[in-house]
Amino acid sequence: MMYLFQEIFYRPILNLLVFLYNIIPGHDLGLAIILLTLVIKLILHPFSLQSLKSQKGLQDIQPKINKLKLQYKDDKQGLAKATMDLYKEHKINPFSSCLPLLIQLPFLIAVYQVFRDGLANKLDLVYPFVYKPELINAFSFGFLDLSKPNIVLAVLAGAAQFWQAKTMMAKAPKKEESETKEVDISAMMNKQMLYLMPALTVFIGISLPGGLTLYWFVLTLLTALQQWIMFKKKEDPLLINEVK
């Protein structure tokens, strides 16, 4: 398993980073990481797009789900069946939003290992056709050491995480007076996560190499931008009329 992980994730990412570092004028590692993040984001784009479509669909039908909770408040089995029927009606897979997270995890682990080993110039796994530099300069933009933790990058990553979560909450449907307490609890948990996840990102980020935190910041920023564009689209008027 370790060999497969190395050959499928770690080694290609290491070589791509070294290749980008070689071709960028001035050999700026920060710019190489940003380009690396863009490439990985493009690879993950189909999966993240499907996840965003699923999230948007779930938010669009949330008022109808709330009505079902009122209708079947004493019948959990009936509520489960009616909810699944609603998902099928609108062609929504509530579990598809988890897939990109699972797919992104090995990329994140590989990138972490690349920054841990690659920045220490352990370049034994560089392909023969890729030029292996004698030294990778971890200083980016002339002042930023990406081999060490950086609190500014950690805060930026947390801010991007907050924007991503805030964008999603901004599109959540307004509650009605007749909604159940379960909806209130769910909204309260979402609000807590709005602040908890960015804080956790900052806490973890200040202990990671700056290169990895830069990668996480750019990836989160791109995901938030993609999410903002997706959620900016108008809701289906037919669905809105059904809810009313």
C-alpha positions as CSV (number, residue, x, y, z in Angstrom):
1,M,0.0,0.0,0.0
2,M,2.8,2.4,0.9
3,Y,4.5,1.7,-2.5
4,L,1.2,2.4,-4.4
5,F,0.7,5.6,-2.4
6,Q,4.2,6.7,-3.2
7,E,3.9,6.0,-6.9
8,I,0.4,7.3,-7.5
9,F,0.4,10.4,-5.2
10,Y,3.7,11.3,-3.6
11,R,6.1,10.8,-6.5
12,P,4.1,12.6,-9.2
13,I,3.4,15.6,-6.9
14,L,7.1,15.8,-5.9
15,N,8.2,15.7,-9.5
16,L,5.6,18.3,-10.5
17,L,6.7,20.6,-7.8
18,V,10.3,20.2,-8.7
19,F,9.5,20.7,-12.4
20,L,7.6,23.9,-11.7
21,Y,10.3,25.1,-9.4
22,N,12.8,24.6,-12.2
23,I,10.9,26.5,-14.9
24,I,9.7,29.5,-12.9
25,P,11.9,32.5,-13.3
26,G,13.9,33.0,-10.2
27,H,13.0,29.5,-8.9
28,D,10.4,30.9,-6.5
29,L,9.0,28.0,-4.4
30,G,5.9,30.0,-3.4
31,L,4.9,30.5,-7.0
32,A,5.6,26.8,-7.7
33,I,3.3,25.8,-4.8
34,I,0.5,28.1,-6.1
35,L,0.8,26.5,-9.6
36,L,0.9,23.1,-8.1
37,T,-2.3,23.9,-6.2
38,L,-4.0,25.0,-9.4
39,V,-3.0,21.8,-11.1
40,I,-4.4,19.6,-8.3
41,K,-7.5,21.7,-8.2
42,L,-8.1,21.1,-11.9
43,I,-7.7,17.4,-11.3
44,L,-10.2,17.4,-8.4
45,H,-12.5,19.8,-10.2
46,P,-15.1,17.2,-11.5
47,F,-15.4,15.8,-8.0
48,S,-15.7,19.2,-6.2
49,L,-18.2,20.4,-8.8
50,Q,-20.4,17.4,-8.1
51,S,-20.1,18.0,-4.4
52,L,-21.1,21.7,-4.8
53,K,-24.1,20.8,-7.0
54,S,-25.2,18.3,-4.3
55,Q,-24.8,20.9,-1.5
56,K,-26.7,23.5,-3.5
57,G,-29.5,21.0,-4.3
58,L,-29.8,20.2,-0.6
59,Q,-30.1,23.8,0.3
60,D,-32.7,24.4,-2.4
61,I,-35.0,21.7,-1.1
62,Q,-34.4,22.4,2.6
63,P,-37.7,24.1,3.0
64,K,-39.5,21.0,1.7
65,I,-37.5,18.8,4.0
66,N,-38.6,21.0,6.9
67,K,-42.2,20.6,5.9
68,L,-41.7,16.8,5.8
69,K,-40.3,17.0,9.4
70,L,-43.4,18.6,10.5
71,Q,-45.6,16.2,8.6
72,Y,-43.9,13.1,9.9
73,K,-42.8,14.4,13.3
74,D,-44.1,11.3,15.0
75,D,-43.1,8.8,12.2
76,K,-39.4,8.5,11.8
77,Q,-39.6,5.7,9.3
78,G,-42.1,7.6,7.2
79,L,-39.9,10.7,7.4
80,A,-36.9,8.7,6.2
81,K,-38.8,7.3,3.2
82,A,-40.4,10.6,2.3
83,T,-37.0,12.3,2.5
84,M,-35.3,9.7,0.2
85,D,-38.2,10.0,-2.2
86,L,-37.6,13.8,-2.3
87,Y,-33.9,13.2,-3.0
88,K,-34.8,10.9,-5.8
89,E,-37.3,13.3,-7.2
90,H,-34.7,16.1,-7.5
91,K,-31.9,13.7,-8.4
92,I,-29.8,14.6,-5.3
93,N,-27.3,12.3,-3.7
94,P,-26.8,13.5,-0.1
95,F,-23.6,11.5,0.3
96,S,-21.9,12.8,-2.8
97,S,-20.6,15.9,-0.9
98,C,-18.3,13.6,1.1
99,L,-16.6,12.0,-1.9
100,P,-14.3,15.0,-2.7
101,L,-13.1,15.1,0.9
102,L,-12.1,11.4,0.7
103,I,-10.4,11.9,-2.7
104,Q,-8.6,15.0,-1.5
105,L,-7.2,13.4,1.6
106,P,-4.4,11.3,-0.1
107,F,-3.4,14.4,-2.1
108,L,-3.2,16.4,1.2
109,I,-1.1,13.7,2.8
110,A,1.2,13.5,-0.2
111,V,1.6,17.2,-0.4
112,Y,2.5,17.3,3.4
113,Q,5.1,14.6,2.9
114,V,6.5,16.4,-0.2
115,F,7.0,19.6,1.8
116,R,8.4,17.6,4.8
117,D,10.9,15.6,2.7
118,G,11.2,17.6,-0.5
119,L,12.0,20.9,1.2
120,A,14.7,19.0,3.0
121,N,16.1,18.2,-0.4
122,K,15.3,14.5,-0.2
123,L,14.9,14.3,-4.0
124,D,15.8,10.6,-4.6
125,L,12.4,10.0,-6.2
126,V,12.7,12.7,-8.9
127,Y,12.2,11.2,-12.3
128,P,15.3,10.9,-14.5
129,F,13.8,13.2,-17.1
130,V,13.2,16.0,-14.5
131,Y,16.2,18.1,-13.6
132,K,17.1,17.6,-9.9
133,P,18.4,20.9,-8.4
134,E,21.2,20.7,-5.9
135,L,19.2,22.8,-3.5
136,I,15.6,23.9,-3.2
137,N,15.4,27.4,-1.8
138,A,12.5,27.5,0.7
139,F,12.4,31.3,0.8
140,S,9.6,32.7,-1.3
141,F,9.1,36.3,-2.5
142,G,12.4,37.1,-1.0
143,F,11.3,37.0,2.7
144,L,9.0,34.0,3.4
145,D,10.5,30.8,4.7
146,L,8.1,28.0,3.6
147,S,10.0,25.3,5.4
148,K,8.9,26.7,8.8
149,P,5.4,27.4,10.3
150,N,4.0,30.8,9.5
151,I,1.2,32.3,11.5
152,V,0.2,34.8,8.8
153,L,-0.4,32.0,6.3
154,A,-2.3,30.1,8.9
155,V,-4.6,33.1,9.6
156,L,-5.1,33.5,5.8
157,A,-6.1,29.9,5.5
158,G,-8.5,30.2,8.4
159,A,-10.0,33.4,6.8
160,A,-10.5,31.5,3.5
161,Q,-12.2,28.7,5.4
162,F,-14.5,31.2,7.1
163,W,-15.4,32.8,3.7
164,Q,-16.2,29.4,2.3
165,A,-18.5,28.4,5.2
166,K,-20.1,31.9,5.2
167,T,-20.9,31.7,1.5
168,M,-22.7,28.5,2.1
169,M,-24.6,29.8,5.1
170,A,-25.6,33.0,3.3
171,K,-27.6,30.9,0.8
172,A,-29.4,28.8,3.5
173,P,-33.2,29.3,3.5
174,K,-34.8,31.4,6.2
175,K,-36.5,29.6,9.0
176,E,-40.3,29.7,9.4
177,E,-42.0,30.0,12.7
178,S,-43.5,26.5,12.2
179,E,-40.2,24.7,11.9
180,T,-39.2,22.1,14.4
181,K,-36.6,22.3,17.1
182,E,-34.4,19.9,15.1
183,V,-34.0,22.6,12.4
184,D,-33.0,25.1,15.1
185,I,-30.4,22.7,16.5
186,S,-29.1,22.1,13.0
187,A,-28.8,25.8,12.4
188,M,-27.0,26.3,15.7
189,M,-24.5,23.6,14.9
190,N,-23.8,25.1,11.5
191,K,-23.2,28.4,13.1
192,Q,-20.8,26.9,15.5
193,M,-18.9,25.2,12.7
194,L,-18.7,28.5,10.9
195,Y,-16.2,29.7,13.6
196,L,-14.9,26.3,14.8
197,M,-13.4,25.1,11.5
198,P,-11.5,28.4,10.7
199,A,-10.1,28.4,14.3
200,L,-9.1,24.7,13.9
201,T,-7.5,25.6,10.6
202,V,-5.4,28.3,12.2
203,F,-4.5,26.1,15.1
204,I,-3.3,23.3,12.9
205,G,-1.7,25.7,10.3
206,I,0.6,27.3,12.8
207,S,2.3,23.9,13.4
208,L,2.7,22.9,9.7
209,P,5.4,23.9,7.2
210,G,4.5,27.2,5.6
211,G,4.5,25.6,2.2
212,L,1.7,23.2,3.2
213,T,-0.3,26.1,4.8
214,L,0.2,28.1,1.5
215,Y,-1.2,25.2,-0.4
216,W,-4.1,24.8,1.9
217,F,-4.9,28.6,1.8
218,V,-4.8,28.7,-2.1
219,L,-6.9,25.5,-2.4
220,T,-9.5,26.7,0.1
221,L,-9.6,30.1,-1.6
222,L,-10.2,28.5,-5.0
223,T,-12.9,26.2,-3.5
224,A,-14.6,29.1,-1.9
225,L,-14.5,31.1,-5.2
226,Q,-15.9,28.1,-7.1
227,Q,-18.6,27.7,-4.4
228,W,-19.5,31.4,-4.6
229,I,-19.9,31.2,-8.4
230,M,-22.0,28.0,-8.1
231,F,-24.3,29.4,-5.3
232,K,-24.7,32.7,-7.1
233,K,-26.8,31.0,-9.7
234,K,-30.5,31.6,-9.2
235,E,-32.6,28.9,-7.7
236,D,-35.0,26.9,-9.9
237,P,-38.3,28.8,-10.0
238,L,-40.3,25.6,-10.3
239,L,-38.8,24.4,-7.0
240,I,-39.6,27.6,-5.3
241,N,-43.2,27.5,-6.4
242,E,-43.4,23.9,-5.2
243,V,-42.2,24.9,-1.7
244,K,-44.7,27.8,-1.4
